[in-house]
Amino acid sequence: MLEGGGDAGAVRNVWSHRAGRWHKNPSRRLVDDLDALPFADPSDYFRYPFVRDFYRFTYPIMTGRGCTELCTYCVVPTQRAMYAGNGLPIRKRSPENVIEELLWARARFGARMFKFEDTLFLLGEEWVARFFALYRERVRLPFRGVARPAFLTDATVRELAASGCHSIICAYESGNEEIRRRVLGKRETGAAYLEAARRLRAHGILFQANNILGSPGEDLDRAFETYAMNVATRPVVVDSDVLRLDPGAPLSQLAEVRDRRPPATLINLQQIMYLCVALGLPQRVVRWLVNAPVNPLYFAVGRIAYAIGLKRSTGIPLVPFVRYGWHVARDGELVVEPDRWRNDPRPHAEALAAAA
C-alpha cells in the first residue's frame, strides 16, 4: 500500500503519526485458519553464512499461536485482553500443513534439524499422534521442542522418542511452589516436573531447564529451592536468568518489580547455576561461592560451562555453533524467529551486515 502511494492511516493494527497526533486504529481480527498463512521465509537472514549454517540445525517452526497459560511475567495475558472477542486466543495448524513446511524447509534451505518453538507443540493427543505418524513417514529428521510437563504424558514421550526427538525445553522458573504458582502464575507442581524429567530420561531424551531468579518474594533460600530442583532432575543444561519482563506483562505493573535491583548473591547464582548443577555441588559450597562479590570470573566460567551444555542440548555441530556464538558474544544476541521473518527485514539489515 505504501509503495503504491496509498494511505495506511485506516488499516487495522496500524498506528500512524500525522500532524503531530497519533492515530490508533483498532486491532485486526486474529487469523483463525493458520493453514491459510504462507510459510515463513528466512531468505533475507540466510544470506549470511553464519546465520544459515547455524539455523539449518535448529530451524524454527511454529505449530500454533497463543498459549494455554497466563504467566504473569509474560505478555500473553495482555495480548489476550487486547484481542478479547476478536478471534480465537489459541489456534493450531493442521499436522499436514506443518509437515509440508518442514519438507519445504529441508528442500529449500537444507534444514537438518528442527526446533518447535511454541508451547502448543504437544497440545492435543489426536494432533500429536497424527503429526508424528506423518513425521516418521515423511520427514525423519531429529528435532527439539518446548513442552509443559502436563503435555509430557507416557504416550507423548514414547511418540517423541520414536520420532527422533533430541531434546525438550521445560520452563521450571522456580523450585519454590508458592513463587512458581502464585507469583509467576504457572500451574504445574514440583512433582510434575520431576515426573516429566523421569519420563524423558527413561526414553533417552535430553532436556533443558529454564529458571527465573529474583522474582518478587524470592530470597536466597527460596532461590536454592530452584537449585535443588535442577539437581534432582539433572537436565543436560540449565538456562537461568534474573527476572526480566515483557512490556505490559502483569508482573511489570508492580512497583516493587520495576524498581528492584537483584542482590549480588542472585547475580552470582545465575552466572554459575549450571556449572554447579552439572558438578552436583552441595548447597553449602554453592552458598559460599555466591556470597563472593560479583566478579567477571563467574561470568566467564559460567558462560563457558553453559555453552558446553547448550552444545550438547541442541545437537548443533561444533563449527556453526562456535561461529554463531562468537558473533553473538561480539555483537549481542541475534535471534531468528519465524514471526519476525514475515516482517520487513530492513530494520535488522545493519546489524546483520556488521556481524557478517
NUMIVEX-756896 format. One record per residue (C-alpha): x, y, z; residue number from 1. Coordinates in nm, 2 decimals. Each point is the difference from the previous one (the first is absolute). Layout:
NUMIVEX-756896
+--------+--------+--------+------+
!     xx !     yy !     zz ! resi !
+--------+--------+--------+------+
!      X !      Y !      Z !  NUM !
...
+--------+--------+--------+------+
This chain:
NUMIVEX-756896
+--------+--------+--------+------+
!     xx !     yy !     zz ! resi !
+--------+--------+--------+------+
!   0.00 !   0.00 !   0.00 !    1 !
!   0.27 !   0.25 !   0.10 !    2 !
!   0.21 !  -0.08 !  -0.31 !    3 !
!  -0.30 !   0.07 !  -0.21 !    4 !
!  -0.06 !   0.34 !   0.16 !    5 !
!  -0.30 !  -0.12 !   0.20 !    6 !
!  -0.10 !   0.12 !   0.35 !    7 !
!   0.06 !  -0.25 !   0.28 !    8 !
!  -0.18 !   0.22 !   0.25 !    9 !
!  -0.31 !  -0.20 !   0.00 !   10 !
!   0.16 !  -0.35 !   0.00 !   11 !
!  -0.09 !  -0.20 !   0.31 !   12 !
!   0.30 !  -0.08 !   0.23 !   13 !
!   0.19 !   0.30 !  -0.14 !   14 !
!   0.07 !   0.31 !   0.20 !   15 !
!   0.11 !   0.31 !  -0.19 !   16 !
!   0.13 !   0.34 !   0.11 !   17 !
!  -0.13 !   0.29 !  -0.21 !   18 !
!  -0.03 !   0.37 !   0.07 !   19 !
!   0.15 !  -0.05 !   0.35 !   20 !
!  -0.25 !  -0.25 !   0.11 !   21 !
!  -0.01 !  -0.38 !   0.03 !   22 !
!  -0.28 !  -0.18 !  -0.19 !   23 !
!  -0.07 !  -0.33 !   0.17 !   24 !
!  -0.20 !  -0.24 !  -0.21 !   25 !
!  -0.18 !  -0.30 !   0.16 !   26 !
!   0.14 !  -0.34 !   0.00 !   27 !
!  -0.04 !  -0.23 !  -0.30 !   28 !
!  -0.18 !  -0.33 !   0.07 !   29 !
!   0.24 !  -0.29 !   0.07 !   30 !
!   0.04 !  -0.25 !  -0.28 !   31 !
!  -0.18 !  -0.31 !   0.11 !   32 !
!   0.11 !  -0.22 !  -0.29 !   33 !
!   0.38 !  -0.01 !   0.03 !   34 !
!   0.03 !  -0.24 !  -0.29 !   35 !
!  -0.10 !   0.29 !  -0.23 !   36 !
!   0.32 !   0.19 !   0.09 !   37 !
!   0.31 !  -0.03 !  -0.22 !   38 !
!   0.30 !  -0.18 !   0.14 !   39 !
!   0.25 !   0.23 !   0.18 !   40 !
!   0.29 !   0.07 !  -0.24 !   41 !
!   0.34 !   0.07 !   0.16 !   42 !
!   0.18 !   0.07 !  -0.33 !   43 !
!   0.10 !   0.36 !   0.11 !   44 !
!   0.18 !  -0.14 !   0.31 !   45 !
!   0.14 !  -0.31 !  -0.17 !   46 !
!   0.21 !   0.22 !  -0.24 !   47 !
!   0.24 !   0.01 !   0.29 !   48 !
!   0.20 !  -0.32 !   0.03 !   49 !
!   0.04 !   0.00 !   0.38 !   50 !
!  -0.38 !   0.03 !   0.04 !   51 !
!  -0.08 !  -0.25 !  -0.27 !   52 !
!   0.24 !  -0.27 !   0.12 !   53 !
!  -0.12 !   0.03 !   0.36 !   54 !
!  -0.37 !   0.00 !  -0.06 !   55 !
!   0.01 !  -0.29 !  -0.24 !   56 !
!   0.05 !  -0.20 !   0.31 !   57 !
!  -0.26 !   0.18 !   0.21 !   58 !
!  -0.25 !   0.11 !  -0.26 !   59 !
!  -0.29 !   0.17 !   0.19 !   60 !
!  -0.36 !  -0.12 !  -0.06 !   61 !
!  -0.33 !   0.12 !   0.16 !   62 !
!  -0.28 !  -0.25 !   0.01 !   63 !
!  -0.25 !   0.25 !   0.15 !   64 !
!  -0.07 !   0.34 !   0.15 !   65 !
!  -0.09 !   0.09 !   0.35 !   66 !
!   0.07 !  -0.18 !   0.33 !   67 !
!  -0.21 !  -0.21 !   0.24 !   68 !
!   0.17 !   0.19 !   0.30 !   69 !
!  -0.03 !   0.35 !   0.13 !   70 !
!   0.33 !   0.04 !   0.17 !   71 !
!   0.04 !   0.34 !   0.17 !   72 !
!   0.35 !   0.07 !  -0.14 !   73 !
!  -0.12 !  -0.05 !  -0.36 !   74 !
!  -0.18 !   0.22 !  -0.25 !   75 !
!  -0.26 !  -0.26 !  -0.07 !   76 !
!  -0.26 !   0.12 !   0.25 !   77 !
!   0.03 !   0.35 !  -0.14 !   78 !
!  -0.04 !  -0.14 !  -0.36 !   79 !
!  -0.31 !  -0.20 !   0.11 !   80 !
!  -0.16 !   0.32 !   0.14 !   81 !
!   0.09 !   0.20 !  -0.32 !   82 !
!  -0.16 !  -0.25 !  -0.23 !   83 !
!  -0.29 !  -0.11 !   0.22 !   84 !
!  -0.30 !  -0.08 !  -0.22 !   85 !
!   0.21 !   0.05 !  -0.31 !   86 !
!   0.10 !  -0.35 !  -0.09 !   87 !
!   0.10 !  -0.32 !   0.16 !   88 !
!   0.28 !   0.04 !   0.26 !   89 !
!   0.14 !  -0.35 !  -0.06 !   90 !
!   0.04 !  -0.11 !  -0.36 !   91 !
!   0.18 !  -0.31 !  -0.14 !   92 !
!   0.11 !  -0.09 !  -0.35 !   93 !
!  -0.09 !  -0.33 !  -0.15 !   94 !
!   0.26 !  -0.28 !   0.02 !   95 !
!   0.01 !  -0.02 !  -0.38 !   96 !
!   0.07 !   0.37 !  -0.03 !   97 !
!   0.29 !  -0.01 !   0.24 !   98 !
!   0.14 !  -0.30 !  -0.17 !   99 !
!  -0.01 !   0.18 !  -0.34 !  100 !
!   0.20 !   0.29 !   0.15 !  101 !
!   0.26 !  -0.24 !   0.14 !  102 !
!   0.04 !  -0.17 !  -0.34 !  103 !
!   0.02 !   0.35 !  -0.16 !  104 !
!   0.27 !   0.12 !   0.24 !  105 !
!   0.20 !  -0.32 !  -0.05 !  106 !
!  -0.01 !   0.03 !  -0.38 !  107 !
!   0.05 !   0.38 !  -0.03 !  108 !
!   0.24 !   0.07 !   0.29 !  109 !
!   0.16 !  -0.33 !   0.08 !  110 !
!  -0.16 !  -0.02 !   0.35 !  111 !
!   0.16 !  -0.29 !   0.19 !  112 !
!  -0.17 !   0.04 !   0.34 !  113 !
!  -0.31 !   0.18 !   0.11 !  114 !
!  -0.10 !   0.19 !   0.31 !  115 !
!  -0.37 !   0.03 !   0.09 !  116 !
!  -0.01 !   0.34 !   0.17 !  117 !
!  -0.36 !   0.02 !   0.13 !  118 !
!  -0.14 !  -0.14 !   0.32 !  119 !
!  -0.30 !  -0.14 !  -0.20 !  120 !
!   0.23 !  -0.25 !  -0.18 !  121 !
!  -0.12 !  -0.30 !   0.21 !  122 !
!  -0.36 !   0.12 !   0.06 !  123 !
!  -0.27 !  -0.26 !  -0.09 !  124 !
!   0.06 !  -0.38 !   0.01 !  125 !
!  -0.17 !  -0.05 !  -0.34 !  126 !
!   0.21 !   0.28 !  -0.16 !  127 !
!   0.32 !  -0.14 !   0.15 !  128 !
!  -0.08 !  -0.36 !  -0.12 !  129 !
!  -0.08 !   0.12 !  -0.36 !  130 !
!   0.29 !   0.24 !  -0.02 !  131 !
!   0.27 !  -0.25 !   0.11 !  132 !
!  -0.14 !  -0.28 !  -0.22 !  133 !
!   0.05 !   0.24 !  -0.30 !  134 !
!   0.34 !   0.12 !   0.14 !  135 !
!   0.14 !  -0.35 !   0.02 !  136 !
!  -0.13 !  -0.08 !  -0.35 !  137 !
!   0.10 !   0.32 !  -0.19 !  138 !
!   0.26 !   0.20 !   0.20 !  139 !
!   0.22 !  -0.23 !   0.21 !  140 !
!   0.23 !   0.27 !   0.14 !  141 !
!   0.10 !   0.08 !   0.36 !  142 !
!  -0.18 !   0.28 !   0.18 !  143 !
!  -0.03 !   0.19 !   0.32 !  144 !
!  -0.31 !   0.16 !   0.16 !  145 !
!  -0.15 !   0.19 !   0.29 !  146 !
!  -0.25 !  -0.17 !   0.23 !  147 !
!  -0.19 !   0.04 !   0.32 !  148 !
!   0.02 !  -0.30 !   0.23 !  149 !
!  -0.38 !  -0.05 !  -0.03 !  150 !
!   0.05 !  -0.08 !  -0.37 !  151 !
!   0.28 !  -0.25 !   0.06 !  152 !
!  -0.22 !  -0.31 !   0.06 !  153 !
!   0.14 !  -0.35 !  -0.03 !  154 !
!  -0.17 !  -0.03 !  -0.35 !  155 !
!   0.14 !   0.33 !  -0.12 !  156 !
!   0.36 !  -0.06 !   0.12 !  157 !
!  -0.01 !  -0.34 !  -0.18 !  158 !
!  -0.10 !   0.18 !  -0.31 !  159 !
!   0.28 !   0.25 !   0.04 !  160 !
!   0.26 !  -0.27 !   0.05 !  161 !
!  -0.12 !  -0.21 !  -0.30 !  162 !
!   0.00 !   0.31 !  -0.22 !  163 !
!   0.36 !   0.11 !   0.07 !  164 !
!  -0.04 !   0.27 !   0.27 !  165 !
!   0.34 !   0.11 !   0.11 !  166 !
!  -0.10 !   0.23 !   0.29 !  167 !
!  -0.28 !   0.18 !   0.17 !  168 !
!   0.00 !   0.34 !   0.17 !  169 !
!  -0.20 !   0.03 !   0.33 !  170 !
!  -0.06 !   0.33 !   0.18 !  171 !
!   0.05 !  -0.08 !   0.37 !  172 !
!   0.03 !   0.37 !   0.08 !  173 !
!   0.00 !  -0.06 !   0.38 !  174 !
!   0.04 !  -0.29 !   0.23 !  175 !
!  -0.21 !   0.17 !   0.26 !  176 !
!  -0.36 !  -0.10 !  -0.03 !  177 !
!  -0.15 !   0.33 !   0.12 !  178 !
!   0.21 !   0.21 !  -0.23 !  179 !
!  -0.05 !  -0.22 !  -0.30 !  180 !
!  -0.37 !  -0.02 !   0.03 !  181 !
!  -0.12 !   0.31 !   0.19 !  182 !
!   0.26 !   0.26 !  -0.12 !  183 !
!   0.09 !  -0.13 !  -0.34 !  184 !
!  -0.34 !  -0.15 !  -0.08 !  185 !
!   0.12 !  -0.34 !  -0.11 !  186 !
!  -0.23 !  -0.29 !   0.08 !  187 !
!   0.24 !  -0.30 !   0.01 !  188 !
!   0.11 !  -0.15 !   0.33 !  189 !
!   0.36 !  -0.09 !   0.08 !  190 !
!  -0.10 !  -0.37 !  -0.01 !  191 !
!  -0.12 !   0.05 !  -0.36 !  192 !
!   0.34 !   0.13 !  -0.11 !  193 !
!   0.18 !  -0.29 !   0.18 !  194 !
!  -0.23 !  -0.25 !  -0.18 !  195 !
!   0.05 !   0.16 !  -0.34 !  196 !
!   0.38 !  -0.01 !   0.05 !  197 !
!  -0.02 !  -0.37 !   0.09 !  198 !
!  -0.21 !  -0.09 !  -0.31 !  199 !
!   0.23 !   0.19 !  -0.23 !  200 !
!   0.31 !  -0.15 !   0.15 !  201 !
!  -0.15 !  -0.35 !  -0.02 !  202 !
!  -0.04 !   0.04 !  -0.38 !  203 !
!   0.35 !   0.15 !  -0.05 !  204 !
!  -0.13 !   0.35 !  -0.08 !  205 !
!   0.22 !   0.29 !   0.13 !  206 !
!  -0.17 !   0.30 !   0.16 !  207 !
!   0.08 !   0.36 !   0.08 !  208 !
!  -0.13 !   0.17 !   0.31 !  209 !
!  -0.08 !   0.38 !  -0.01 !  210 !
!   0.01 !   0.19 !   0.33 !  211 !
!  -0.10 !   0.35 !   0.12 !  212 !
!   0.19 !   0.14 !   0.30 !  213 !
!  -0.10 !   0.32 !   0.18 !  214 !
!  -0.38 !  -0.03 !  -0.01 !  215 !
!  -0.19 !   0.21 !   0.26 !  216 !
!   0.02 !  -0.16 !   0.34 !  217 !
!   0.30 !  -0.22 !  -0.10 !  218 !
!   0.29 !   0.01 !   0.24 !  219 !
!   0.32 !  -0.21 !  -0.02 !  220 !
!  -0.16 !  -0.29 !   0.19 !  221 !
!  -0.28 !  -0.02 !  -0.25 !  222 !
!   0.24 !   0.03 !  -0.29 !  223 !
!   0.18 !  -0.30 !   0.13 !  224 !
!  -0.33 !  -0.20 !  -0.03 !  225 !
!   0.04 !   0.06 !  -0.37 !  226 !
!   0.36 !  -0.12 !   0.02 !  227 !
!  -0.12 !  -0.31 !   0.18 !  228 !
!  -0.26 !  -0.08 !  -0.27 !  229 !
!   0.26 !   0.03 !  -0.27 !  230 !
!   0.23 !  -0.24 !   0.19 !  231 !
!  -0.29 !  -0.24 !   0.05 !  232 !
!  -0.10 !  -0.01 !  -0.37 !  233 !
!   0.35 !   0.01 !  -0.15 !  234 !
!  -0.07 !   0.20 !  -0.32 !  235 !
!   0.27 !   0.00 !  -0.27 !  236 !
!   0.02 !   0.38 !   0.02 !  237 !
!  -0.15 !   0.26 !   0.23 !  238 !
!  -0.09 !   0.34 !  -0.14 !  239 !
!  -0.04 !   0.24 !   0.30 !  240 !
!  -0.08 !   0.37 !  -0.03 !  241 !
!  -0.08 !   0.28 !   0.25 !  242 !
!  -0.37 !   0.10 !  -0.04 !  243 !
!  -0.05 !   0.21 !  -0.32 !  244 !
!  -0.35 !   0.09 !  -0.10 !  245 !
!  -0.17 !   0.06 !  -0.34 !  246 !
!  -0.15 !   0.35 !  -0.02 !  247 !
!  -0.36 !  -0.03 !   0.11 !  248 !
!   0.04 !  -0.32 !   0.19 !  249 !
!  -0.22 !   0.00 !   0.31 !  250 !
!   0.29 !  -0.03 !   0.24 !  251 !
!   0.17 !   0.31 !  -0.15 !  252 !
!  -0.28 !   0.21 !   0.15 !  253 !
!   0.12 !  -0.05 !   0.35 !  254 !
!   0.22 !   0.28 !   0.13 !  255 !
!   0.21 !  -0.25 !   0.20 !  256 !
!   0.09 !  -0.17 !  -0.33 !  257 !
!   0.07 !   0.31 !  -0.20 !  258 !
!   0.22 !   0.15 !   0.26 !  259 !
!   0.18 !  -0.30 !   0.14 !  260 !
!   0.37 !  -0.08 !  -0.04 !  261 !
!   0.10 !  -0.37 !   0.03 !  262 !
!   0.26 !  -0.06 !   0.28 !  263 !
!   0.35 !  -0.11 !  -0.09 !  264 !
!  -0.07 !  -0.35 !   0.14 !  265 !
!  -0.27 !  -0.06 !  -0.26 !  266 !
!   0.21 !   0.14 !  -0.28 !  267 !
!   0.28 !  -0.23 !   0.10 !  268 !
!  -0.24 !  -0.30 !   0.02 !  269 !
!  -0.13 !   0.08 !  -0.34 !  270 !
!   0.35 !   0.00 !  -0.15 !  271 !
!   0.12 !  -0.33 !   0.15 !  272 !
!  -0.33 !  -0.19 !   0.03 !  273 !
!   0.05 !  -0.24 !  -0.28 !  274 !
!   0.36 !  -0.07 !   0.09 !  275 !
!  -0.09 !  -0.08 !   0.36 !  276 !
!  -0.29 !  -0.22 !  -0.10 !  277 !
!   0.21 !  -0.19 !  -0.25 !  278 !
!   0.26 !  -0.06 !   0.26 !  279 !
!  -0.26 !  -0.09 !   0.26 !  280 !
!   0.15 !   0.24 !   0.26 !  281 !
!  -0.15 !  -0.01 !   0.35 !  282 !
!  -0.21 !   0.31 !   0.08 !  283 !
!   0.25 !   0.10 !   0.28 !  284 !
!   0.27 !   0.03 !  -0.26 !  285 !
!  -0.21 !   0.20 !  -0.25 !  286 !
!  -0.12 !   0.23 !   0.28 !  287 !
!   0.36 !   0.08 !   0.08 !  288 !
!   0.08 !   0.07 !  -0.37 !  289 !
!  -0.30 !   0.23 !  -0.05 !  290 !
!   0.08 !   0.21 !   0.30 !  291 !
!   0.32 !   0.13 !  -0.17 !  292 !
!  -0.01 !   0.34 !  -0.17 !  293 !
!  -0.14 !   0.00 !  -0.36 !  294 !
!   0.31 !  -0.07 !  -0.22 !  295 !
!   0.08 !  -0.06 !  -0.37 !  296 !
!   0.14 !  -0.34 !   0.08 !  297 !
!  -0.34 !  -0.14 !   0.09 !  298 !
!  -0.14 !   0.15 !  -0.32 !  299 !
!   0.28 !  -0.15 !  -0.22 !  300 !
!   0.00 !  -0.35 !   0.16 !  301 !
!  -0.38 !  -0.01 !   0.01 !  302 !
!  -0.03 !   0.10 !  -0.37 !  303 !
!   0.25 !  -0.27 !  -0.11 !  304 !
!  -0.17 !  -0.27 !   0.20 !  305 !
!  -0.34 !   0.11 !  -0.13 !  306 !
!   0.13 !   0.00 !  -0.36 !  307 !
!   0.12 !  -0.36 !   0.04 !  308 !
!  -0.33 !  -0.11 !   0.14 !  309 !
!  -0.20 !   0.19 !  -0.26 !  310 !
!   0.21 !  -0.16 !  -0.28 !  311 !
!  -0.09 !  -0.34 !   0.13 !  312 !
!  -0.37 !   0.09 !   0.05 !  313 !
!  -0.04 !   0.15 !  -0.35 !  314 !
!   0.20 !  -0.26 !  -0.19 !  315 !
!   0.14 !   0.27 !  -0.23 !  316 !
!   0.34 !  -0.09 !  -0.16 !  317 !
!   0.30 !   0.17 !   0.16 !  318 !
!   0.10 !   0.24 !  -0.28 !  319 !
!  -0.33 !   0.17 !  -0.06 !  320 !
!  -0.07 !   0.00 !   0.37 !  321 !
!   0.33 !   0.18 !   0.09 !  322 !
!  -0.02 !   0.23 !  -0.30 !  323 !
!  -0.35 !   0.12 !   0.09 !  324 !
!   0.09 !   0.02 !   0.37 !  325 !
!   0.30 !   0.23 !  -0.09 !  326 !
!  -0.23 !   0.24 !  -0.19 !  327 !
!  -0.25 !   0.00 !   0.29 !  328 !
!   0.28 !   0.07 !   0.25 !  329 !
!   0.14 !   0.28 !  -0.21 !  330 !
!  -0.31 !   0.17 !  -0.12 !  331 !
!  -0.27 !  -0.09 !   0.24 !  332 !
!  -0.28 !  -0.25 !  -0.02 !  333 !
!  -0.14 !  -0.07 !  -0.35 !  334 !
!  -0.31 !  -0.22 !   0.00 !  335 !
!  -0.17 !  -0.12 !  -0.31 !  336 !
!  -0.37 !  -0.06 !   0.07 !  337 !
!  -0.26 !  -0.11 !  -0.25 !  338 !
!  -0.24 !   0.28 !   0.09 !  339 !
!   0.26 !   0.26 !  -0.08 !  340 !
!   0.07 !  -0.15 !  -0.35 !  341 !
!  -0.33 !   0.13 !  -0.13 !  342 !
!   0.10 !   0.35 !   0.08 !  343 !
!   0.21 !   0.24 !  -0.20 !  344 !
!   0.36 !  -0.12 !   0.07 !  345 !
!   0.15 !   0.35 !  -0.06 !  346 !
!   0.01 !   0.10 !   0.37 !  347 !
!   0.23 !  -0.29 !   0.06 !  348 !
!   0.21 !   0.04 !  -0.30 !  349 !
!   0.26 !   0.23 !   0.15 !  350 !
!   0.06 !  -0.23 !   0.30 !  351 !
!   0.03 !  -0.30 !  -0.23 !  352 !
!   0.24 !   0.17 !  -0.23 !  353 !
!   0.22 !   0.10 !   0.29 !  354 !
!   0.00 !  -0.36 !   0.12 !  355 !
!   0.07 !  -0.16 !  -0.34 !  356 !
+--------+--------+--------+------+
